[in-house]
Amino acid sequence: MSGGPERTGSRYLYAPFEVANARIEANERVAEERWAALSYRLERIEISQERVERRLWLAVYGVVAVILAQGVTSLLAVAP
C-alpha cells in the first residue's frame, strides 16, 4: 500500500486532483526560486547603491576641501 490516504472508488476519479496538486507544487517551487532570485538581485542593487553613495560623499567632501583650501590661500595672500 502507498503512504497516502485510503481511497475508495476509481483511480480516474482522483487523477485530475493529483495532477492539479502536482502543478500547484511545481508552481510553488518556481515561485520560491523566483523570490530567491529577486532577493539576490535586490541585495546586489543595494550593495552597488551603497558604493555609489560612498563615492558621491567622497566627491562632495573633495569639492568642499578644494573650496576651503582656496579660501585659506586667498586669506593668506591678502594678510601678509
DSSP file (Angstrom, degrees, kcal/mol; ACC not computed):
  #  RESIDUE AA STRUCTURE BP1 BP2  ACC     N-H-->O    O-->H-N    N-H-->O    O-->H-N    TCO  KAPPA ALPHA  PHI   PSI    X-CA   Y-CA   Z-CA
    1    1 A M              0   0    0      0, 0.0     2,-0.1     0, 0.0     0, 0.0   0.000 360.0 360.0 360.0 153.3    0.0    0.0    0.0
    2    2 A S        -     0   0    0      3,-0.1     0, 0.0     1,-0.1     0, 0.0  -0.422 360.0-114.9 -84.3 165.8    1.0    3.6   -0.5
    3    3 A G  S    S+     0   0    0     -2,-0.1     3,-0.1     3,-0.0    -1,-0.1   0.455  85.7  99.2 -79.4   0.3    1.6    6.0    2.3
    4    4 A G  S    S-     0   0    0      1,-0.2     3,-0.1     3,-0.0    -2,-0.0  -0.109  86.8 -69.5 -80.8-179.3   -1.3    8.2    1.1
    5    5 A P        -     0   0    0      0, 0.0     2,-0.2     0, 0.0    -1,-0.2  -0.304  58.9 -92.8 -69.5 154.9   -4.9    8.2    2.5
    6    6 A E        -     0   0    0     -3,-0.1     2,-0.4     1,-0.0    -3,-0.0  -0.475  47.1-162.1 -67.6 134.8   -7.2    5.3    1.9
    7    7 A R        -     0   0    0     -2,-0.2     2,-0.4    -3,-0.1     4,-0.1  -0.923  12.9-164.7-122.4 145.9   -9.3    5.7   -1.2
    8    8 A T        +     0   0    0     -2,-0.4     2,-0.2     2,-0.1    -2,-0.0  -0.984  56.2  29.8-123.2 141.6  -12.4    4.0   -2.4
    9    9 A G  S    S-     0   0    0     -2,-0.4     2,-0.1     4,-0.0    -2,-0.1  -0.645  99.0 -19.7 110.4-168.9  -13.5    4.3   -5.9
   10   10 A S    >>  -     0   0    0     -2,-0.2     3,-0.8     1,-0.1     4,-0.6  -0.430  45.0-134.9 -79.5 146.6  -11.9    4.6   -9.3
   11   11 A R  H 3> S+     0   0    0      1,-0.2     4,-1.5     2,-0.2     3,-0.5   0.763 106.2  65.3 -69.6 -23.8   -8.4    5.9   -9.7
   12   12 A Y  H 34 S+     0   0    0      1,-0.2    -1,-0.2     2,-0.2    -3,-0.0   0.729  92.9  61.9 -69.9 -20.8   -9.7    8.1  -12.6
   13   13 A L  H <4 S+     0   0    0     -3,-0.8     4,-0.2     1,-0.2    -1,-0.2   0.850 113.6  33.0 -70.9 -33.8  -11.8   10.0  -10.0
   14   14 A Y  H  X S+     0   0    0     -4,-0.6     4,-1.9    -3,-0.5     3,-0.4   0.611  95.5  87.3 -99.1 -14.1   -8.7   11.2   -8.2
   15   15 A A  H  X S+     0   0    0     -4,-1.5     4,-2.3     1,-0.2     5,-0.2   0.886  86.8  51.8 -58.1 -44.4   -6.2   11.5  -11.1
   16   16 A P  H  > S+     0   0    0      0, 0.0     4,-2.3     0, 0.0    -1,-0.2   0.878 110.0  50.8 -61.6 -34.3   -7.2   15.1  -12.0
   17   17 A F  H  > S+     0   0    0     -3,-0.4     4,-2.6    -4,-0.2    -2,-0.2   0.879 109.0  50.8 -69.5 -37.0   -6.7   16.2   -8.4
   18   18 A E  H  X S+     0   0    0     -4,-1.9     4,-2.2     2,-0.2    -1,-0.2   0.902 111.3  48.1 -65.8 -40.3   -3.3   14.6   -8.3
   19   19 A V  H  X S+     0   0    0     -4,-2.3     4,-2.4     2,-0.2    -2,-0.2   0.915 112.0  49.6 -64.8 -43.0   -2.3   16.4  -11.5
   20   20 A A  H  X S+     0   0    0     -4,-2.3     4,-2.6     1,-0.2    -2,-0.2   0.909 111.0  49.6 -63.5 -41.8   -3.6   19.7  -10.1
   21   21 A N  H  X S+     0   0    0     -4,-2.6     4,-2.6     2,-0.2    -1,-0.2   0.898 110.0  51.0 -64.0 -39.4   -1.7   19.1   -6.8
   22   22 A A  H  X S+     0   0    0     -4,-2.2     4,-2.3     2,-0.2    -2,-0.2   0.905 111.3  48.2 -64.4 -40.7    1.5   18.4   -8.8
   23   23 A R  H  X S+     0   0    0     -4,-2.4     4,-2.8     2,-0.2    -2,-0.2   0.914 111.2  50.2 -65.0 -42.6    1.0   21.6  -10.8
   24   24 A I  H  X S+     0   0    0     -4,-2.6     4,-2.3     2,-0.2    -2,-0.2   0.930 111.7  47.8 -61.5 -45.5    0.4   23.6   -7.7
   25   25 A E  H  X S+     0   0    0     -4,-2.6     4,-2.2     2,-0.2    -1,-0.2   0.898 112.3  49.5 -62.9 -40.5    3.6   22.2   -6.0
   26   26 A A  H  X S+     0   0    0     -4,-2.3     4,-2.4     2,-0.2    -2,-0.2   0.916 111.2  49.4 -64.7 -42.6    5.6   22.9   -9.2
   27   27 A N  H  X S+     0   0    0     -4,-2.8     4,-2.5     1,-0.2    -2,-0.2   0.878 109.6  52.1 -63.7 -37.1    4.3   26.5   -9.3
   28   28 A E  H  X S+     0   0    0     -4,-2.3     4,-2.4     2,-0.2    -1,-0.2   0.905 109.7  48.8 -65.3 -40.9    5.2   26.9   -5.6
   29   29 A R  H  X S+     0   0    0     -4,-2.2     4,-2.2     2,-0.2    -2,-0.2   0.912 112.1  48.7 -64.4 -41.4    8.7   25.7   -6.3
   30   30 A V  H  X S+     0   0    0     -4,-2.4     4,-2.4     1,-0.2    -2,-0.2   0.917 111.1  50.4 -63.4 -42.9    9.0   28.1   -9.2
   31   31 A A  H  X S+     0   0    0     -4,-2.5     4,-2.4     1,-0.2    -2,-0.2   0.898 109.5  51.1 -62.7 -40.8    7.7   31.0   -7.1
   32   32 A E  H  X S+     0   0    0     -4,-2.4     4,-2.3     2,-0.2    -1,-0.2   0.908 110.9  48.2 -63.1 -41.9   10.2   30.2   -4.4
   33   33 A E  H  X S+     0   0    0     -4,-2.2     4,-2.5     2,-0.2    -2,-0.2   0.896 110.9  51.0 -65.4 -39.7   13.1   30.2   -6.9
   34   34 A R  H  X S+     0   0    0     -4,-2.4     4,-2.6     2,-0.2    -2,-0.2   0.913 110.2  49.2 -64.2 -41.8   11.8   33.5   -8.3
   35   35 A W  H  X S+     0   0    0     -4,-2.4     4,-2.7     2,-0.2     5,-0.2   0.904 111.0  50.4 -63.5 -40.5   11.7   35.1   -4.9
   36   36 A A  H  X S+     0   0    0     -4,-2.3     4,-2.0     2,-0.2    -2,-0.2   0.919 112.5  46.2 -63.6 -42.8   15.2   33.8   -4.1
   37   37 A A  H  X S+     0   0    0     -4,-2.5     4,-2.5     2,-0.2    -2,-0.2   0.895 112.8  50.8 -66.0 -39.5   16.5   35.3   -7.4
   38   38 A L  H  X S+     0   0    0     -4,-2.6     4,-2.6     2,-0.2    -2,-0.2   0.920 110.3  47.9 -64.9 -43.9   14.7   38.6   -6.7
   39   39 A S  H  X S+     0   0    0     -4,-2.7     4,-2.1     2,-0.2    -1,-0.2   0.876 111.3  51.9 -66.4 -35.2   16.1   38.9   -3.2
   40   40 A Y  H  X S+     0   0    0     -4,-2.0     4,-2.2    -5,-0.2    -2,-0.2   0.937 111.7  46.3 -63.2 -46.0   19.6   38.2   -4.6
   41   41 A R  H  X S+     0   0    0     -4,-2.5     4,-2.3     1,-0.2    -2,-0.2   0.903 111.9  50.7 -64.1 -40.8   19.2   40.9   -7.3
   42   42 A L  H  X S+     0   0    0     -4,-2.6     4,-2.5     2,-0.2    -1,-0.2   0.892 109.2  51.5 -63.8 -38.8   17.8   43.4   -4.7
   43   43 A E  H  X S+     0   0    0     -4,-2.1     4,-2.1     2,-0.2    -1,-0.2   0.915 110.2  48.8 -63.0 -43.1   20.8   42.7   -2.4
   44   44 A R  H  X S+     0   0    0     -4,-2.2     4,-2.2     2,-0.2    -2,-0.2   0.894 111.0  50.6 -63.4 -39.8   23.2   43.3   -5.3
   45   45 A I  H  X S+     0   0    0     -4,-2.3     4,-2.4     2,-0.2    -2,-0.2   0.917 109.6  50.4 -64.1 -43.4   21.4   46.5   -6.2
   46   46 A E  H  X S+     0   0    0     -4,-2.5     4,-2.2     2,-0.2    -2,-0.2   0.897 109.9  50.8 -62.2 -40.3   21.6   47.7   -2.6
   47   47 A I  H  X S+     0   0    0     -4,-2.1     4,-1.8     2,-0.2    -1,-0.2   0.929 112.5  45.4 -63.5 -45.0   25.4   46.9   -2.5
   48   48 A S  H  X S+     0   0    0     -4,-2.2     4,-2.2     1,-0.2    -1,-0.2   0.863 110.7  54.4 -68.2 -34.0   26.0   48.9   -5.7
   49   49 A Q  H  X S+     0   0    0     -4,-2.4     4,-2.4     2,-0.2    -1,-0.2   0.899 106.6  51.4 -64.7 -40.5   23.8   51.7   -4.4
   50   50 A E  H  X S+     0   0    0     -4,-2.2     4,-2.3     2,-0.2    -2,-0.2   0.893 109.2  51.2 -62.7 -39.6   25.9   51.9   -1.2
   51   51 A R  H  X S+     0   0    0     -4,-1.8     4,-2.3     2,-0.2    -2,-0.2   0.929 110.6  47.7 -62.4 -45.1   29.1   52.1   -3.3
   52   52 A V  H  X S+     0   0    0     -4,-2.2     4,-2.5     1,-0.2    -2,-0.2   0.903 110.8  52.2 -62.9 -40.7   27.7   55.0   -5.4
   53   53 A E  H  X S+     0   0    0     -4,-2.4     4,-2.4     2,-0.2    -1,-0.2   0.913 109.1  49.5 -63.1 -42.6   26.6   56.8   -2.2
   54   54 A R  H  X S+     0   0    0     -4,-2.3     4,-2.2     1,-0.2    -1,-0.2   0.919 111.8  48.7 -61.1 -43.4   30.1   56.5   -0.8
   55   55 A R  H  X S+     0   0    0     -4,-2.3     4,-2.2     2,-0.2    -2,-0.2   0.889 110.0  52.1 -64.7 -38.7   31.7   57.8   -4.0
   56   56 A L  H  X S+     0   0    0     -4,-2.5     4,-2.4     2,-0.2    -2,-0.2   0.931 110.6  46.7 -63.4 -46.0   29.2   60.7   -4.0
   57   57 A W  H  X S+     0   0    0     -4,-2.4     4,-2.8     1,-0.2     5,-0.2   0.880 110.2  53.8 -65.3 -36.4   30.0   61.7   -0.5
   58   58 A L  H  X S+     0   0    0     -4,-2.2     4,-2.1    -5,-0.2    -1,-0.2   0.914 109.6  47.9 -62.1 -41.8   33.7   61.4   -1.3
   59   59 A A  H  X S+     0   0    0     -4,-2.2     4,-2.4     2,-0.2    -2,-0.2   0.905 111.5  50.4 -64.4 -42.3   33.2   63.8   -4.2
   60   60 A V  H  X S+     0   0    0     -4,-2.4     4,-2.4     1,-0.2    -2,-0.2   0.938 111.7  47.1 -61.8 -47.0   31.3   66.2   -2.0
   61   61 A Y  H  X S+     0   0    0     -4,-2.8     4,-2.4     1,-0.2    -1,-0.2   0.879 111.1  52.9 -62.9 -36.5   34.0   66.2    0.6
   62   62 A G  H  X S+     0   0    0     -4,-2.1     4,-2.2    -5,-0.2    -2,-0.2   0.916 109.4  47.6 -63.8 -44.0   36.6   66.7   -2.1
   63   63 A V  H  X S+     0   0    0     -4,-2.4     4,-2.4     2,-0.2    -2,-0.2   0.924 112.7  49.1 -63.9 -44.0   34.8   69.8   -3.5
   64   64 A V  H  X S+     0   0    0     -4,-2.4     4,-2.6     1,-0.2    -2,-0.2   0.902 110.4  51.4 -62.0 -41.1   34.4   71.3    0.0
   65   65 A A  H  X S+     0   0    0     -4,-2.4     4,-2.5     2,-0.2    -1,-0.2   0.902 110.1  48.9 -63.7 -40.9   38.1   70.7    0.7
   66   66 A V  H  X S+     0   0    0     -4,-2.2     4,-2.4     2,-0.2    -2,-0.2   0.921 112.0  48.6 -64.8 -43.5   39.1   72.4   -2.5
   67   67 A I  H  X S+     0   0    0     -4,-2.4     4,-2.1     1,-0.2    -2,-0.2   0.924 113.4  46.9 -63.0 -44.1   36.9   75.4   -1.8
   68   68 A L  H  X S+     0   0    0     -4,-2.6     4,-2.5     2,-0.2    -2,-0.2   0.900 111.2  51.7 -64.5 -40.6   38.2   75.7    1.8
   69   69 A A  H  X S+     0   0    0     -4,-2.5     4,-2.4     1,-0.2    -2,-0.2   0.906 110.1  48.9 -63.6 -41.2   41.8   75.4    0.5
   70   70 A Q  H  X S+     0   0    0     -4,-2.4     4,-2.1     2,-0.2    -1,-0.2   0.894 111.3  50.5 -64.9 -39.2   41.2   78.2   -2.0
   71   71 A G  H  X S+     0   0    0     -4,-2.1     4,-2.1     2,-0.2    -2,-0.2   0.913 111.1  48.0 -63.5 -43.2   39.7   80.4    0.7
   72   72 A V  H  X S+     0   0    0     -4,-2.5     4,-2.4     1,-0.2    -2,-0.2   0.916 112.1  48.6 -65.5 -43.1   42.6   79.8    3.0
   73   73 A T  H  X S+     0   0    0     -4,-2.4     4,-1.8     1,-0.2    -1,-0.2   0.866 111.2  50.2 -66.7 -35.1   45.2   80.6    0.3
   74   74 A S  H  X S+     0   0    0     -4,-2.1     4,-1.5     2,-0.2    -1,-0.2   0.880 111.3  49.3 -69.9 -36.0   43.3   83.8   -0.6
   75   75 A L  H  X S+     0   0    0     -4,-2.1     4,-1.8     2,-0.2    -2,-0.2   0.900 111.6  48.6 -67.0 -39.6   43.3   84.8    3.1
   76   76 A L  H  < S+     0   0    0     -4,-2.4    -2,-0.2     1,-0.2    -1,-0.2   0.842 110.3  51.7 -68.8 -32.4   47.0   84.1    3.4
   77   77 A A  H  < S+     0   0    0     -4,-1.8    -1,-0.2    -5,-0.2    -2,-0.2   0.824 113.1  44.9 -72.4 -30.8   47.7   86.1    0.2
   78   78 A V  H  < S+     0   0    0     -4,-1.5    -2,-0.2     1,-0.2    -1,-0.2   0.811 111.1  52.5 -82.2 -31.3   45.7   89.1    1.5
   79   79 A A     <        0   0    0     -4,-1.8    -1,-0.2     1,-0.2    -2,-0.1  -0.391 360.0 360.0-108.4  54.5   47.1   89.2    5.1
   80   80 A P              0   0    0      0, 0.0    -1,-0.2     0, 0.0    -2,-0.1   0.521 360.0 360.0 -80.9 360.0   50.9   89.2    4.9
